[in-house]
Amino acid sequence: MGAFGITTFLTVVVTVLIWQLFGTWRAKAAPTREAEYRDLTAQVLRGQEESNRQLADLSGQLTDLRTRMTRLERVLTEVE
């Protein structure tokens, strides 16, 4: 009976120690992980801003092409 009690006690102590060590490890890793998420978020935002700029440029080019096409249609209509 005594050996069973000691074995149970040691198992509980080792389990609690391992649990606490992993908890401490997770707590220390959290700030690093959060910093990585912040960096990733910043990269994504920069990518979105660049995509928006490119889209605005393409929109301006499309507007310019539409204007040119309208002028060309007028010229062709007048030539007929």
N, C-alpha and C positions, 0 to 999 in steps of 0.2 A: 504494500500500500504506500509506503514512504517513497519508494523509487518511482512509482507512478505519479505521485504528487510533485516530486522534484522535476521529473521529465515534463509534466504539464506546465509547471511554473517556468522552466527554462524555455519551453516552446513559446509561451505567452510573451516572455521578456524579449526573446529574439524577434518575434513577430512585430512587437511594438517598436523595437529599435529599427528594424528594417522599414517599417511604415513611416516612422519619423524621419529617417534618412532620406527616403524618397520624397517626402513632403518638403524637406529643406531644399533638396535638389530642384524640385519643381519651382519653389519660391525664388530661388536664385536664377533659374532659367527664364522666368516670366519677363523681367525687364528687357532681356536680350531679344526675346521673341517679339515683344511689343515694339521694340525699336525696328526690328526687321519688317514688321507689318506697316509701321509708319513710312519706312523707306519705300516699300512696295507701293503703298498708297500714293506717295509723292511721284513715283515713276509713272503710275497709271494716270494720274492727273496731268502730268506733263505730256504724256502720249495723247490724251484726249484734247488738250489745248492745241497741240500740233495738228491733230486731225481736224479740229474746228477751223484753224487757220487755212489749212489746205482746202477744206470745203468752201470757205468764204472766197478763196482765190478762184476756185473752179466756178463758183456761182457768178463771180464777176466776169469771167471769161465767157460763160454761157450767155450772160446778158449782152456782152459785146457782140457775140456771134448772132444773137437774135436781132440786134440793131442792124448789123451788116446785111443779114438776110432780108430784112424789111426794106432796106434801101435798094438792094439788088432786085427785089420783086417790083419795086416802083420803077426802077430803070427799065426792066424788061417789059413792064406794062406800057410804059411810054414809047418804047421802041416798036412795039407791035402796032 
